[in-house]
Amino acid sequence: MEIQAAIVLVIVFFMLLAFSVPVSFSIISAALVTIIMFLSPNFGMFISAQKLVGGIDSFSLLAVPFFILAGLLMSSGGIANRLINLALLVLGRVPGSLAMTNVAGNAMFGSISGSGIAAATAIGGVMNPLEKEHGYDETFSAAANIASAPVGQLIPPTTAPIIYSTAAGGISVSALLMAGWIPGLLWAALCMVVAFLYGKKHGYVIHREKITASTVVKTVWEAIPSLFLIVIIIGGILSGYFTPTEASGVAVIYAFILSVFIYRSIKPSQIMGILTDTAVMTTIVMLIIGASSVLSFVLSFTGLPQAISSLMLGVSDNKIVILLLINIILLIVGTFMDMAPALLIFTPIFLPVVTALGMSPVHFGIMIIMNLSIGTITPPVGSVLFVGCSVAKLPVDEVMKQLIPFFLAIVAGLILVTFIPALSMWLPGVLGLL
């Protein structure tokens, strides 16, 4: 049964993708065909409809549309320049400081917006011309922007841990959010190291006048309201004032007040467009989640995850070999599949394997999110890669040459996160979330 189910699932799914059928409909169709193979067509249709609706009937998933809305409000709210000014104030005359500022800006903005594409667009749109003005190589500037844009998928608040929690059967979202902090900061730090070494080699140093105390105070004061969103959300969750789902609602209210009344960068006439974009993005995510629930039923019914687990553990009982193999598979998957469907499809497949090896589901959650985030900057379909190149108005092949050192540094970080559990588990453990 497992072999037949696997063959049918894979063939139908990838055949539909090859014909440009949307991922969600490809998932549902492949799962339905597999169900009908083993059950009656009427029962197959009934159970598919039931799982499709039941898959999105979850209180924790209410956080998804709210975080999407908060991210859109913040990305349209004119905070990019304020965060860039803060990062540049701190980094100053350090070699490669403008590229490092780009990395820091992406880390801050990405964590607030929860979107690598939004970070690459907002921060890159400001930093690329500035770096060009100071003599930076354009392809290097674009590479630094692209490499650091996905960091926001790891640093909370972000929707990726919520989707993983759903796929993993209800793992603590609070623990996952806290577990992403150190790996996310490690990713940003490694990108900064590459930018520093490149800047030092090529003499990229800003020579500017001495900064006055009033400039420092003004820059910090303007950036604090944006950064305070993270403090409110994380502080509220850890203190028990609200759940991650309720925190998403608080984030929307705060982002609305900040963007409309404090920064005054969003006009009332723009609100309807932002709400429409939120509805469209939420519909896409929820449809994928519902479709993946149907697939999860098929996987459970046929025993495919257990079969894959037995197969992989039969190949080798060495934990290092198995985890390296899973990382390679996920890196490949991330190049052609978006974060949400990849999490929902591959979490139930690989989670039994890693738990059999003694890995915590929280640790694995950060590992898989980091893998799939790397996929967004990798050809042939890396979304952040193409957006970043579009923002810089440069061809992908030229930027890829400069992206290689960043990519190697990030993969080194992934290996550290994979084989040093404390990088993911220490912070949620100290906070009593495990």
C-alpha positions as CSV (number, residue, x, y, z in Angstrom):
1,M,0.0,0.0,0.0
2,E,2.8,2.4,1.0
3,I,4.6,1.9,-2.3
4,Q,1.5,2.3,-4.4
5,A,0.4,5.4,-2.5
6,A,3.8,7.0,-2.8
7,I,4.0,6.4,-6.6
8,V,0.5,7.7,-7.2
9,L,1.0,10.8,-5.0
10,V,4.3,11.8,-6.5
11,I,3.3,11.2,-10.2
12,V,-0.1,13.0,-9.9
13,F,1.3,15.9,-7.8
14,F,4.3,16.7,-10.0
15,M,2.4,16.1,-13.3
16,L,-0.1,18.7,-12.2
17,L,2.6,21.1,-11.2
18,A,4.2,20.6,-14.6
19,F,1.0,21.8,-16.2
20,S,1.0,24.9,-14.0
21,V,-1.9,23.8,-11.8
22,P,-1.8,25.8,-8.5
23,V,0.0,24.0,-5.6
24,S,-3.2,23.7,-3.4
25,F,-5.2,22.1,-6.2
26,S,-2.3,19.8,-7.1
27,I,-2.2,18.6,-3.5
28,I,-5.9,18.0,-3.2
29,S,-6.1,16.2,-6.6
30,A,-3.1,13.9,-5.8
31,A,-4.5,13.1,-2.4
32,L,-8.0,12.5,-3.7
33,V,-6.8,10.1,-6.5
34,T,-4.8,8.2,-3.9
35,I,-7.8,7.9,-1.5
36,I,-10.0,6.6,-4.3
37,M,-7.5,3.9,-5.0
38,F,-8.1,2.4,-1.6
39,L,-11.6,3.6,-0.7
40,S,-14.9,4.1,-2.6
41,P,-15.1,7.3,-4.6
42,N,-18.1,8.6,-2.6
43,F,-16.3,8.0,0.7
44,G,-13.1,9.5,-0.8
45,M,-15.0,12.7,-1.8
46,F,-16.7,12.9,1.6
47,I,-13.5,12.5,3.7
48,S,-11.6,14.9,1.5
49,A,-14.3,17.6,2.0
50,Q,-14.4,16.9,5.7
51,K,-10.6,17.2,6.1
52,L,-10.4,20.3,3.9
53,V,-12.8,22.2,6.1
54,G,-11.5,20.7,9.4
55,G,-7.9,21.5,8.5
56,I,-8.6,25.3,8.8
57,D,-11.0,25.0,11.8
58,S,-8.3,25.9,14.3
59,F,-8.1,28.9,16.8
60,S,-4.4,29.1,16.4
61,L,-4.7,29.7,12.6
62,L,-6.6,33.0,13.3
63,A,-3.1,34.4,13.9
64,V,-2.2,34.0,10.2
65,P,-4.5,36.7,8.7
66,F,-3.8,39.0,11.6
67,F,0.0,38.7,11.3
68,I,-0.3,39.1,7.5
69,L,-2.4,42.3,8.0
70,A,0.1,43.6,10.6
71,G,3.0,42.9,8.2
72,L,1.3,44.7,5.3
73,L,0.5,47.7,7.6
74,M,4.1,47.9,8.8
75,S,5.6,47.4,5.3
76,S,3.5,50.2,4.0
77,G,4.0,52.3,7.0
78,G,7.3,54.0,6.2
79,I,9.4,52.2,8.9
80,A,12.2,51.1,6.5
81,N,14.1,54.4,6.5
82,R,13.9,54.7,10.3
83,L,15.3,51.2,10.8
84,I,18.0,51.8,8.3
85,N,19.0,55.1,10.0
86,L,19.3,53.2,13.3
87,A,21.4,50.4,11.9
88,L,23.7,52.9,10.1
89,L,24.1,54.9,13.3
90,V,25.3,51.8,15.2
91,L,27.6,50.5,12.4
92,G,29.0,53.9,11.3
93,R,32.5,53.7,9.8
94,V,33.0,49.9,10.0
95,P,34.2,48.5,6.7
96,G,31.3,47.3,4.7
97,S,28.9,49.2,7.0
98,L,26.3,50.0,4.3
99,A,26.0,46.3,3.4
100,M,25.9,45.4,7.1
101,T,23.2,48.0,7.6
102,N,21.3,46.3,4.8
103,V,21.6,43.0,6.7
104,A,20.6,44.6,10.0
105,G,17.7,46.5,8.4
106,N,16.4,43.2,6.8
107,A,16.6,41.5,10.2
108,M,14.6,44.2,12.0
109,F,12.1,44.9,9.2
110,G,11.7,41.2,8.3
111,S,10.9,40.3,11.8
112,I,8.3,43.0,12.0
113,S,6.7,42.3,8.6
114,G,7.3,38.5,8.6
115,S,8.1,38.5,4.9
116,G,11.4,38.1,3.2
117,I,10.0,39.5,0.0
118,A,8.8,42.7,1.8
119,A,12.2,43.1,3.5
120,A,14.1,42.6,0.2
121,T,11.8,45.2,-1.5
122,A,11.6,47.9,1.3
123,I,15.2,47.7,2.6
124,G,16.9,46.9,-0.7
125,G,15.0,49.7,-2.4
126,V,16.6,52.2,-0.1
127,M,20.0,50.6,0.4
128,N,21.0,49.6,-3.1
129,P,21.1,53.2,-4.5
130,L,22.8,54.4,-1.3
131,E,25.5,51.7,-1.6
132,K,26.0,52.5,-5.3
133,E,26.5,56.2,-4.4
134,H,29.3,55.2,-2.1
135,G,31.1,53.0,-4.7
136,Y,29.8,49.6,-3.7
137,D,29.6,46.9,-6.4
138,E,26.0,46.7,-7.4
139,T,25.9,43.0,-7.6
140,F,27.4,42.7,-4.1
141,S,24.8,45.1,-2.7
142,A,22.0,43.1,-4.2
143,A,23.5,39.8,-2.9
144,A,23.8,41.2,0.7
145,N,20.1,42.3,0.5
146,I,18.9,39.0,-0.9
147,A,20.9,36.8,1.5
148,S,19.6,38.5,4.6
149,A,16.0,39.2,3.6
150,P,14.6,35.7,4.8
151,V,15.9,36.2,8.3
152,G,12.4,37.5,9.3
153,Q,11.1,33.9,8.8
154,L,13.0,32.9,11.9
155,I,12.9,36.0,14.1
156,P,9.5,36.5,15.7
157,P,6.8,37.5,15.1
158,T,6.3,35.3,12.0
159,T,3.7,33.0,10.7
160,A,6.0,30.1,9.7
161,P,6.1,28.5,13.3
162,I,2.3,28.7,13.4
163,I,2.0,26.8,10.2
164,Y,4.6,24.2,11.3
165,S,2.8,23.8,14.7
166,T,-0.4,23.0,12.8
167,A,1.4,20.4,10.6
168,A,3.2,18.9,13.6
169,G,0.1,18.3,15.6
170,G,0.0,21.3,18.0
171,I,3.6,22.0,19.1
172,S,3.9,25.0,21.3
173,V,3.9,28.1,19.2
174,S,5.4,30.2,22.0
175,A,8.4,27.7,22.2
176,L,8.8,27.8,18.4
177,L,8.8,31.6,18.3
178,M,11.5,31.8,21.0
179,A,13.5,29.0,19.4
180,G,13.9,31.1,16.3
181,W,15.7,34.0,17.9
182,I,19.3,32.7,18.1
183,P,19.3,30.9,14.7
184,G,17.8,34.0,13.1
185,L,20.4,36.3,14.7
186,L,23.1,33.8,13.7
187,W,22.0,34.0,10.1
188,A,22.2,37.8,10.2
189,A,25.6,37.7,12.0
190,L,27.1,35.4,9.4
191,C,25.9,37.7,6.6
192,M,27.5,40.6,8.4
193,V,30.8,38.8,8.7
194,V,30.8,38.2,4.9
195,A,29.9,41.9,4.3
196,F,32.6,43.1,6.7
197,L,35.3,41.0,5.1
198,Y,34.3,42.1,1.6
199,G,34.1,45.7,2.7
200,K,37.5,45.5,4.3
201,K,39.0,43.9,1.2
202,H,37.6,46.6,-1.2
203,G,38.0,49.6,1.1
204,Y,34.2,50.2,1.5
205,V,34.4,52.7,4.4
206,I,32.1,55.7,4.9
207,H,33.9,59.0,5.8
208,R,31.4,61.3,7.4
209,E,31.3,64.1,9.9
210,K,31.1,63.5,13.6
211,I,27.6,62.6,14.7
212,T,26.0,64.9,17.2
213,A,24.1,63.9,20.3
214,S,20.8,65.4,18.9
215,T,21.1,63.2,15.8
216,V,21.6,60.1,17.9
217,V,18.6,60.9,20.0
218,K,16.4,61.7,17.0
219,T,17.4,58.5,15.1
220,V,16.8,56.3,18.1
221,W,13.5,58.0,19.1
222,E,12.1,57.6,15.6
223,A,13.0,53.9,15.4
224,I,11.8,52.9,18.9
225,P,8.0,52.8,18.1
226,S,8.7,50.3,15.2
227,L,10.9,48.1,17.3
228,F,8.5,48.2,20.2
229,L,6.1,46.1,18.3
230,I,8.4,43.1,18.9
231,V,8.6,43.9,22.6
232,I,4.9,44.1,23.0
233,I,4.2,40.8,21.2
234,I,7.0,38.7,22.7
235,G,6.6,40.3,26.1
236,G,2.9,39.8,26.1
237,I,3.2,36.1,25.1
238,L,6.0,35.3,27.7
239,S,4.2,37.2,30.5
240,G,1.0,35.3,29.8
241,Y,-1.1,38.4,29.0
242,F,-2.1,37.0,25.7
243,T,-1.7,33.9,23.5
244,P,0.2,34.0,20.2
245,T,-3.2,34.2,18.4
246,E,-4.3,37.1,20.6
247,A,-0.9,38.7,20.1
248,S,-1.5,38.8,16.3
249,G,-4.6,41.0,17.0
250,V,-2.6,43.3,19.2
251,A,0.0,43.6,16.5
252,V,-2.6,44.7,14.0
253,I,-4.0,47.4,16.4
254,Y,-0.4,48.6,17.2
255,A,0.7,48.6,13.5
256,F,-2.5,50.5,12.5
257,I,-2.0,53.2,15.2
258,L,1.7,53.5,14.4
259,S,1.3,53.7,10.6
260,V,-1.8,55.9,10.4
261,F,-1.6,58.2,13.4
262,I,2.0,58.4,14.5
263,Y,4.1,58.1,11.3
264,R,1.1,59.2,9.2
265,S,2.5,57.2,6.2
266,I,-0.7,55.4,5.4
267,K,-3.7,57.3,4.2
268,P,-7.3,56.2,5.0
269,S,-7.9,55.6,1.3
270,Q,-5.2,52.9,1.3
271,I,-6.7,50.8,4.1
272,M,-9.2,49.1,1.8
273,G,-6.4,48.0,-0.5
274,I,-4.4,46.6,2.4
275,L,-7.4,44.7,3.7
276,T,-8.0,43.3,0.2
277,D,-4.4,42.1,-0.1
278,T,-4.6,40.6,3.3
279,A,-7.8,38.7,2.3
280,V,-6.2,37.4,-0.9
281,M,-3.0,36.2,0.9
282,T,-5.0,34.6,3.7
283,T,-7.2,32.7,1.3
284,I,-4.1,31.3,-0.5
285,V,-2.5,30.2,2.8
286,M,-5.7,28.7,4.2
287,L,-6.5,26.8,1.0
288,I,-3.0,25.3,1.1
289,I,-3.5,24.4,4.8
290,G,-6.8,22.8,4.1
291,A,-5.4,20.9,1.1
292,S,-2.5,19.7,3.2
293,S,-4.9,18.3,5.8
294,V,-6.4,16.1,3.1
295,L,-2.8,15.0,2.2
296,S,-2.1,14.3,5.9
297,F,-5.0,12.0,6.1
298,V,-3.7,10.1,3.1
299,L,-0.3,9.8,4.6
300,S,-1.7,8.6,7.9
301,F,-4.1,6.2,6.3
302,T,-1.5,4.6,4.0
303,G,1.3,4.6,6.7
304,L,3.6,6.4,4.3
305,P,5.5,8.5,6.9
306,Q,6.3,5.4,8.9
307,A,7.4,3.6,5.8
308,I,9.7,6.5,4.8
309,S,11.0,6.6,8.4
310,S,11.8,2.9,8.3
311,L,13.4,3.2,4.9
312,M,15.7,6.1,5.9
313,L,16.6,4.5,9.2
314,G,17.3,1.3,7.3
315,V,19.8,3.2,5.0
316,S,21.8,4.3,8.0
317,D,21.3,4.4,11.8
318,N,23.8,7.3,12.0
319,K,22.0,10.4,13.2
320,I,24.5,12.7,11.3
321,V,24.0,11.0,8.0
322,I,20.1,11.0,8.3
323,L,20.0,14.7,9.3
324,L,22.4,15.7,6.5
325,L,20.2,13.7,4.0
326,I,17.0,15.5,5.3
327,N,18.7,18.9,5.0
328,I,19.7,18.2,1.4
329,I,16.2,17.2,0.5
330,L,14.7,20.2,2.2
331,L,17.1,22.6,0.5
332,I,16.1,21.2,-2.8
333,V,12.4,21.4,-2.0
334,G,12.7,25.0,-0.9
335,T,14.0,26.0,-4.3
336,F,10.7,25.3,-6.0
337,M,8.1,25.3,-3.3
338,D,6.8,28.1,-1.0
339,M,7.2,27.9,2.8
340,A,3.6,27.1,3.7
341,P,3.0,24.1,1.4
342,A,6.5,22.7,2.0
343,L,6.0,22.8,5.8
344,L,2.6,21.2,5.6
345,I,3.7,18.4,3.2
346,F,7.1,17.5,4.6
347,T,6.7,18.0,8.3
348,P,4.5,14.9,8.7
349,I,6.9,12.9,6.6
350,F,10.2,13.8,8.3
351,L,9.0,14.4,11.9
352,P,8.6,10.7,12.7
353,V,12.2,10.2,11.4
354,V,13.8,12.8,13.5
355,T,11.8,12.0,16.6
356,A,13.0,8.4,16.3
357,L,16.5,9.8,16.4
358,G,15.8,11.7,19.6
359,M,15.4,15.2,18.1
360,S,12.9,17.6,19.7
361,P,10.0,18.7,17.4
362,V,10.8,22.3,18.4
363,H,14.4,21.9,17.2
364,F,13.3,20.2,14.0
365,G,10.8,23.0,13.4
366,I,13.5,25.6,13.4
367,M,15.7,23.3,11.2
368,I,13.0,22.9,8.6
369,I,12.0,26.6,8.6
370,M,15.7,27.6,8.1
371,N,16.1,25.1,5.3
372,L,13.0,26.4,3.4
373,S,14.1,30.0,4.0
374,I,17.4,29.3,2.3
375,G,15.4,27.9,-0.6
376,T,13.9,31.3,-1.2
377,I,17.3,32.7,-2.2
378,T,18.2,29.7,-4.3
379,P,17.5,29.2,-8.0
380,P,15.6,28.1,-10.0
381,V,12.5,29.4,-8.3
382,G,13.7,31.3,-5.2
383,S,11.1,34.0,-4.7
384,V,13.3,36.4,-2.7
385,L,16.2,35.9,-5.1
386,F,14.1,37.1,-8.1
387,V,12.5,39.9,-6.2
388,G,15.9,41.1,-4.9
389,C,17.3,41.1,-8.4
390,S,14.3,42.9,-9.7
391,V,14.7,45.6,-7.0
392,A,18.4,46.0,-8.0
393,K,17.5,45.8,-11.7
394,L,20.3,43.2,-12.2
395,P,20.2,39.8,-13.9
396,V,20.2,36.8,-11.6
397,D,23.3,35.1,-13.0
398,E,25.5,38.2,-12.2
399,V,24.1,38.4,-8.6
400,M,24.5,34.7,-8.0
401,K,28.3,35.0,-8.2
402,Q,28.3,37.4,-5.3
403,L,25.7,35.4,-3.4
404,I,27.9,32.3,-3.2
405,P,29.9,33.5,-0.1
406,F,26.7,34.5,1.7
407,F,25.1,31.1,0.8
408,L,28.1,29.1,2.1
409,A,28.0,31.1,5.4
410,I,24.3,30.6,5.8
411,V,24.6,26.8,5.1
412,A,27.3,26.7,7.7
413,G,24.9,28.3,10.1
414,L,22.3,25.7,9.2
415,I,24.7,22.9,10.0
416,L,25.4,24.5,13.4
417,V,21.7,24.8,14.1
418,T,21.1,21.2,13.0
419,F,23.8,19.6,15.2
420,I,23.9,22.0,18.2
421,P,20.4,21.7,19.7
422,A,21.1,24.4,22.3
423,L,21.0,27.1,19.6
424,S,17.3,26.4,19.2
425,M,16.4,24.9,22.6
426,W,18.3,27.1,25.1
427,L,16.1,30.2,25.0
428,P,12.7,28.4,25.2
429,G,14.1,26.2,27.9
430,V,15.3,29.1,30.0
431,L,11.9,30.7,29.6
432,G,10.1,27.5,30.7
433,L,8.3,26.9,27.4
434,L,9.4,23.3,26.8
